[in-house]
Amino acid sequence: AHTQIEDDFIVKSTSFPKKSLGVLLYDGPFELINVDFLKFPSKRQDRTISTVEGTSVIDITPVPLMTTGGSDKLLNTTRGLRFDPEPFQRAFMDPFDSDAGWVEEVYSNSLRDLDGTLTGTPGGLLLSSGVFTKHAGCSSVGFGKAKNSFSGFTVCPPSSRTATIWINSRNMGNKVPYLMRRSDSATSLARSQWPVLDLIGDLSKPIMNMKFHLLTHDSFTYEALFHNKTSDGKGPQGLGLKVSAPEIGSSIPVTRILGYGSDCSLTGEGAVRYPSLVDLQNSETSGFFSQDNEFYIKVKTDRLFSFIKPSEHGSSRDSMSGRFGITCARPVKSSVVGRVDGFTVESTGTYINGWACDYGTDSQIEIQVSAGTASGTRKSISRTIASEPAEMAVNFACADSSGKGHRYRVKIPSDMLSEFRGQKVFVEGISLKNPTAPLRHSGSHSFP
């Protein structure tokens, strides 16, 4: 990959038996300056092909710009573009072949429209439509003449900034099984079409979950959940990471690392250990905060990307951080954790709901539901296993990357509803590995 500058030229459409393109943006950074795209069709063009199942119709409409997810995808820029006539689509993101094993690469495509001649918004940022490039200020259809001109892209406002986290490991290379989650519950799986159990259970699959492209919006925080079988050699050993971004001095939002170990450190040149999470959030340098299982990192770029060579003609200033390692003094500290969400009254009865687990394991533990008072006698109502399907937020709260369910939903017998009306409900987690413990909000909810 290297800086490519194309200045003052004309791209003319031609017809091919399959989808053709004017300019293919691969790797980068690629700069398109004063380019005319002429005679690209303004209507969709289809072709009927024969298959073993019969016939099917495919889109072969020539498109001025097409991107594909290269290994070192950086920020491409455009200005002075002209389309005559207005094409059916201005830009198209190549549908990624999931069997290739590159996984998140397709979501790291980005184009900065310096003067608005591509997106209709000067400074607009064209991003691949991934789970971490969605934001309320972004549009999936574009603006003005460019409306509905992008396939596989989202157009974000000029203030939008991005960064990319790259992670690998000593024993797995780029095949690191981990999940990322954003504070608005957006969650990325390495292969969303694979069950999580399959994803984590078979590490021979070409996961290659090596990087994630993120919007660095102030309102977002991120969590990375790792496969927590490090002790038996089935998880990643010797994690390494770096960050890249379009501008030097950019940083990823403070990111929480889950499931890898306890009393962890970020190692490498310039990594500062901060005494509190607030200090890390307010810091201007790369660093970390660590306390038992709690581990947060912040990494800032401080140099040009390794193959970027400043040019008097080019504007690329893509940057990267130094390379850092993550080491942990001990395995994840396990304990009973969980929550009592409260009662729901439904047509089939009244239920007490919540979740419980052994933190840092995939164990599905028992819960004990009782009624009474905080200081008085309690009566047992039910004992069951918390194994109902759970949303990804619960798996992150349990630091369990297996995808197993940890929810419970216990029906309260009608006679007990009458007997305990107005009294408190208590729920404890019962583990074979850890001491029995009350769940969060146990004793806070009253029987209806």
C-alpha positions as a printed Julia matrix, in Angstrom:
448×3 Matrix{Float64}:
   0.0     0.0     0.0
   1.19    3.51   -0.74
  -0.06    7.03   -1.33
  -1.75    7.27   -4.73
  -2.63   10.68   -6.21
  -4.78   10.94   -9.33
  -5.11   14.55  -10.51
  -6.97   16.04  -13.49
  -8.19   13.1   -15.49
 -11.36   11.74  -17.09
 -12.99    8.39  -16.38
 -15.45    7.15  -19.0
 -17.93    4.33  -18.56
 -17.67    1.17  -20.61
 -19.92   -1.89  -20.77
 -18.84   -5.3   -19.5
 -20.7    -8.59  -18.91
 -20.28   -8.04  -15.17
 -20.3    -5.01  -12.86
 -17.56   -2.59  -13.95
 -16.09    0.46  -12.31
 -14.21    3.65  -12.97
 -11.81    3.72  -10.02
 -11.11    0.93   -7.53
  -9.97    2.18   -4.14
  -7.86   -0.53   -2.51
  -5.56   -0.02    0.46
  -4.58    3.64    0.17
  -4.51    6.43    0.95
  -5.98    7.33   -2.44
  -6.55   10.97   -3.44
  -8.87   11.85   -6.33
  -8.53   15.5    -7.43
 -10.45   17.19  -10.29
 -11.77   13.99  -11.84
 -14.63   13.86  -14.36
 -16.78   10.72  -14.48
 -18.61   10.69  -17.82
 -21.4     8.64  -19.36
 -22.0     6.32  -16.43
 -25.62    5.06  -16.71
 -28.31    6.83  -14.74
 -30.48    3.7   -14.5
 -29.76    0.27  -13.14
 -28.56   -2.32  -15.64
 -29.26   -6.0   -15.03
 -28.09   -9.2   -16.62
 -29.82  -12.57  -16.51
 -27.49  -15.51  -15.93
 -28.06  -19.26  -15.9
 -27.25  -21.32  -12.82
 -27.77  -24.94  -11.82
 -30.91  -23.82   -9.99
 -32.26  -21.93  -13.01
 -31.8   -18.26  -13.86
 -31.08  -15.21  -11.74
 -30.76  -11.47  -12.32
 -27.56   -9.67  -11.28
 -26.74   -5.96  -11.14
 -24.0    -5.06  -13.65
 -24.46   -1.27  -13.53
 -21.07    0.43  -14.06
 -20.19    2.62  -11.09
 -17.65    5.49  -10.89
 -16.09    4.54   -7.55
 -15.79    1.16   -5.89
 -13.96    0.27   -2.69
 -12.81   -3.06   -1.35
 -11.46   -3.88    2.09
  -7.69   -3.97    1.91
  -5.4    -4.96    4.76
  -4.12   -1.45    5.44
  -7.19    0.57    4.58
  -6.73    4.23    5.47
  -8.59    7.48    4.79
  -9.06    8.29    1.09
  -9.9    11.86    0.02
 -11.7    13.43   -2.94
 -12.28   16.94   -4.27
 -13.26   18.5    -7.56
 -15.31   15.52   -8.79
 -17.85   15.93  -11.59
 -20.48   13.47  -12.74
 -22.15   13.86  -16.16
 -24.82   12.65  -16.29
 -25.73   11.91  -12.67
 -25.02    8.15  -12.37
 -27.3     5.52  -10.89
 -24.76    5.2    -8.08
 -21.69    7.32   -7.35
 -19.91    4.86   -5.06
 -20.29    1.19   -4.29
 -18.74   -0.88   -1.54
 -17.74   -4.29   -2.84
 -19.76   -6.98   -0.97
 -17.18   -8.81    1.03
 -16.54  -12.5     0.54
 -16.94  -13.8     4.09
 -15.04  -16.99    3.22
 -11.88  -14.97    2.62
 -11.33  -14.71    6.39
 -10.71  -10.97    6.54
 -13.88  -10.31    8.54
 -13.88   -6.69    9.75
 -11.75   -5.31    6.92
 -14.8    -4.38    4.88
 -15.94   -1.99    7.59
 -12.76    0.11    7.52
 -13.41    1.79    4.17
 -13.59    5.59    4.47
 -13.61    8.57    2.11
 -13.37   12.24    3.11
 -15.18   14.5     0.62
 -13.19   17.72    0.99
 -15.46   20.0    -1.07
 -18.82   18.21   -1.19
 -18.59   17.15   -4.84
 -18.98   13.47   -3.9
 -21.46   13.38   -1.0
 -23.2    16.75   -1.26
 -21.67   17.83    2.07
 -18.3    19.64    2.14
 -16.07   17.67    4.5
 -18.56   14.79    4.58
 -17.17   11.42    5.63
 -18.23    8.36    3.66
 -17.97    5.24    5.85
 -18.76    1.6     5.25
 -22.11    0.7     6.8
 -20.89   -1.27    9.8
 -22.28   -1.54   13.32
 -19.7     0.91   14.69
 -20.09    3.52   11.94
 -23.75    4.22   12.7
 -24.65    7.47   14.41
 -27.71    9.71   14.64
 -25.93   12.43   12.65
 -25.09   10.1     9.76
 -27.3     9.38    6.76
 -27.58    6.13    4.85
 -28.89    7.9     1.72
 -26.66   10.96    1.24
 -27.68   14.52    0.42
 -28.71   16.69   -2.54
 -27.84   15.26   -5.95
 -25.92   12.5    -4.2
 -29.03   11.22   -2.43
 -29.43    7.43   -2.79
 -26.09    7.31   -4.65
 -24.17    5.07   -2.27
 -24.41    1.32   -1.8
 -22.95   -0.06    1.42
 -21.97    3.38    2.76
 -23.11    5.89    5.36
 -22.51    9.65    4.97
 -21.44   11.29    8.23
 -21.04   15.03    9.0
 -17.67   16.86    8.71
 -17.14   16.73   12.48
 -17.03   12.92   12.42
 -13.73   11.33   13.35
 -12.65    7.71   13.24
  -9.91    5.46   14.55
  -9.01    1.81   14.07
  -7.95   -0.68   16.75
  -5.62   -3.45   15.55
  -5.19   -6.51   17.8
  -3.16   -9.68   17.4
  -1.66  -12.32   19.69
   1.56  -14.28   20.0
  -0.02  -17.73   19.65
  -2.81  -16.92   17.18
  -1.41  -14.17   15.0
  -4.36  -12.24   13.6
  -6.87  -14.94   14.54
  -7.89  -13.41   17.84
 -11.38  -14.39   19.08
 -12.9   -11.33   20.67
 -16.08   -9.29   20.49
 -16.48   -5.52   20.54
 -19.44   -3.67   22.04
 -20.35    0.01   21.99
 -22.14    1.82   24.82
 -25.33    2.07   22.74
 -25.4    -1.78   22.62
 -24.07   -2.06   19.06
 -22.1    -5.33   19.03
 -19.8    -6.69   16.36
 -19.21  -10.39   15.91
 -16.28  -11.6    13.89
 -18.71  -13.58   11.76
 -22.28  -12.62   12.5
 -23.53  -15.61   10.5
 -21.7   -17.99   12.84
 -23.17  -18.95   16.22
 -21.01  -17.48   18.96
 -20.43  -20.92   20.46
 -19.05  -22.12   17.12
 -16.97  -18.97   16.75
 -15.29  -19.41   20.11
 -15.28  -23.21   20.24
 -13.34  -23.81   17.04
 -10.28  -21.59   16.89
  -9.12  -23.22   13.66
 -11.71  -21.25   11.71
 -10.21  -18.23    9.88
 -11.63  -15.62   12.24
  -8.97  -12.95   11.59
 -10.68  -10.46   13.85
  -7.69   -8.18   13.73
  -9.18   -4.68   13.62
 -12.26   -2.58   14.2
 -13.06    0.81   12.66
 -14.74    3.06   15.23
 -16.47    6.42   15.36
 -14.65    8.31   18.11
 -17.73   10.26   19.19
 -17.62   11.69   22.71
 -20.8     9.88   23.73
 -19.44    6.41   22.89
 -17.36    4.05   24.99
 -16.28    0.57   23.94
 -15.69   -2.85   25.48
 -13.6    -5.73   24.11
 -14.5    -9.21   25.4
 -11.86  -11.92   24.97
 -12.1   -15.68   25.03
 -11.37  -16.49   28.67
  -9.71  -19.9    28.39
  -6.17  -18.55   28.62
  -5.2   -20.96   31.41
  -5.73  -24.08   29.26
  -4.04  -22.61   26.17
  -7.24  -22.21   24.16
  -7.32  -18.42   24.35
  -5.08  -15.66   23.0
  -1.65  -15.4    24.62
   0.52  -12.3    24.44
  -1.87   -9.68   23.1
  -0.49   -6.82   21.06
  -2.29   -3.74   19.77
  -1.89   -0.46   17.94
  -4.22    2.32   16.82
  -4.39    4.15   13.5
  -6.34    7.3    12.63
  -6.51    9.98    9.91
  -4.75   12.6    12.05
  -1.75   12.55   14.39
  -2.86   13.09   17.97
  -6.09   11.09   17.59
  -7.06    8.57   20.23
  -9.59    5.8    20.66
 -12.25    6.33   23.31
 -11.41    4.74   26.65
 -11.95    1.02   26.03
 -12.62   -1.62   28.68
 -10.91   -5.0    28.27
 -12.89   -7.98   29.62
 -12.2   -11.68   30.07
  -8.41  -11.65   29.51
  -7.11  -11.53   33.08
  -6.85   -9.48   36.25
  -4.3    -6.89   37.41
  -3.45   -6.16   33.78
  -1.07   -3.6    32.28
  -0.56   -1.84   28.96
   3.12   -2.16   28.12
   5.13   -0.18   25.59
   6.82    3.16   25.08
   4.81    6.0    26.61
   2.14    3.87   28.32
   1.24    5.59   31.6
  -0.52    3.9    34.51
  -3.2     6.26   35.86
  -4.53    6.07   39.45
  -8.19    6.29   38.46
 -10.5     5.87   35.5
 -11.28    9.6    35.55
  -7.57   10.41   35.27
  -7.31    8.1    32.26
 -10.36    9.68   30.63
  -8.86   13.15   31.04
  -5.36   12.14   29.94
  -3.55   13.43   26.84
  -1.3    10.38   26.47
  -1.61    6.63   25.95
  -2.19    4.8    29.21
  -4.33    2.5    31.32
  -6.2     2.06   34.58
  -6.19   -1.35   36.25
  -7.72   -2.72   39.45
  -8.47   -6.44   39.86
 -10.71   -7.38   36.89
 -11.22   -3.76   35.87
  -8.91   -2.82   33.0
  -9.28    0.24   30.75
  -6.97    1.51   28.01
  -6.58    4.64   25.94
  -4.18    4.76   22.99
  -3.16    7.86   21.05
  -1.47    8.16   17.63
   1.85   10.0    17.59
   3.5     9.33   14.2
   2.74    8.98   10.5
   1.57    5.56    9.39
   4.57    3.41    8.53
   4.3     3.67    4.75
   3.03    7.26    4.49
   5.54    9.6     2.87
   4.62   13.31    3.1
   4.21   14.84   -0.37
   3.91   18.42   -1.53
   0.98   17.26   -3.67
  -0.73   14.93   -1.2
  -2.81   15.72    1.86
  -2.67   12.33    3.6
  -1.65   12.51    7.23
  -2.81    9.07    8.35
  -1.18    8.23   11.64
  -0.52    5.38   14.01
   0.48    4.77   17.6
   3.42    2.78   18.84
   2.92   -0.94   19.4
   1.68   -1.92   22.84
   1.26   -5.2    24.67
  -1.31   -6.34   27.23
  -0.07   -8.46   30.11
  -2.03   -9.7    33.13
  -0.55  -10.85   36.44
  -3.36  -13.32   37.15
  -6.35  -15.02   35.49
  -9.77  -13.41   35.72
 -11.04  -13.36   39.3
 -14.32  -15.28   39.32
 -17.28  -14.51   41.61
 -21.07  -14.74   41.59
 -22.57  -11.73   39.83
 -26.05  -10.91   38.59
 -29.08   -8.71   38.92
 -32.75   -8.79   39.85
 -34.59   -6.87   37.13
 -37.99   -7.03   38.84
 -41.45   -8.48   38.34
 -43.47   -8.7    35.14
 -47.2    -9.39   35.19
 -48.36  -11.23   32.08
 -51.42  -13.12   30.92
 -49.7   -16.39   31.84
 -48.74  -15.3    35.33
 -46.32  -13.18   37.37
 -42.59  -13.65   36.92
 -39.4   -12.5    38.62
 -36.66  -11.82   36.06
 -32.92  -11.19   35.95
 -29.56  -12.8    35.26
 -26.79  -14.55   37.18
 -23.42  -16.16   36.43
 -19.9   -16.95   37.58
 -17.93  -13.94   36.3
 -15.24  -14.85   33.79
 -16.56  -18.35   33.06
 -19.28  -19.9    30.92
 -20.84  -21.67   33.92
 -24.63  -21.52   34.22
 -25.36  -21.28   37.94
 -28.4   -21.85   40.14
 -30.42  -19.09   41.72
 -32.52  -19.22   44.89
 -35.68  -17.04   45.03
 -37.03  -16.25   48.52
 -39.56  -13.92   50.1
 -39.58  -12.13   53.44
 -37.81   -9.19   55.05
 -34.2    -8.1    55.09
 -33.74   -8.97   58.77
 -36.52  -11.5    59.32
 -37.38  -15.04   58.27
 -37.43  -15.83   54.56
 -39.35  -18.52   52.76
 -37.95  -20.27   49.71
 -40.1   -19.96   46.6
 -38.03  -21.5    43.82
 -34.57  -22.79   42.91
 -33.61  -23.0    39.25
 -30.7   -22.61   36.83
 -30.12  -19.25   35.15
 -29.81  -20.59   31.6
 -32.37  -18.69   29.55
 -31.11  -16.95   26.37
 -29.58  -13.56   27.14
 -28.74  -10.41   25.22
 -25.07   -9.7    24.48
 -24.95   -7.09   27.27
 -25.39   -9.91   29.81
 -22.53  -11.92   28.28
 -20.29   -8.86   28.57
 -21.41   -8.32   32.18
 -20.47  -11.98   32.85
 -17.21  -11.7    30.85
 -18.4   -14.82   29.03
 -17.66  -14.96   25.32
 -19.3   -18.36   24.79
 -22.76  -16.99   24.02
 -24.44  -19.19   26.65
 -27.62  -17.91   28.28
 -27.5   -16.58   31.85
 -31.01  -15.22   32.34
 -33.7   -16.53   34.67
 -37.48  -16.14   34.53
 -39.28  -17.65   37.51
 -43.06  -17.93   37.67
 -44.5   -17.11   41.12
 -47.36  -19.41   42.2
 -50.63  -17.52   42.73
 -50.98  -18.62   46.37
 -47.53  -17.2    47.14
 -48.44  -13.91   45.46
 -51.28  -13.58   47.95
 -49.15  -14.71   50.88
 -46.21  -12.39   50.2
 -47.94   -9.36   48.69
 -45.96   -6.24   49.64
 -42.96   -8.19   50.96
 -39.5    -8.14   49.39
 -38.1   -10.7    46.97
 -34.53  -11.93   47.48
 -32.43  -13.73   44.86
 -29.06  -15.38   45.5
 -26.62  -16.95   43.06
 -25.45  -20.46   44.0
 -22.2   -21.58   42.43
 -20.11  -24.74   42.58
 -16.95  -22.62   42.25
 -17.66  -19.5    44.32
 -19.47  -18.59   47.56
 -23.23  -18.01   47.39
 -23.96  -14.3    47.04
 -27.01  -12.01   46.76
 -27.59  -10.55   43.32
 -27.67   -6.81   42.73
 -31.07   -5.32   43.68
 -31.91   -8.41   45.74
 -34.37   -7.16   48.39
 -35.2    -4.01   46.4
 -38.37   -5.23   44.67
 -41.71   -5.96   46.39
 -44.25   -8.61   45.45
 -47.12   -6.99   43.51
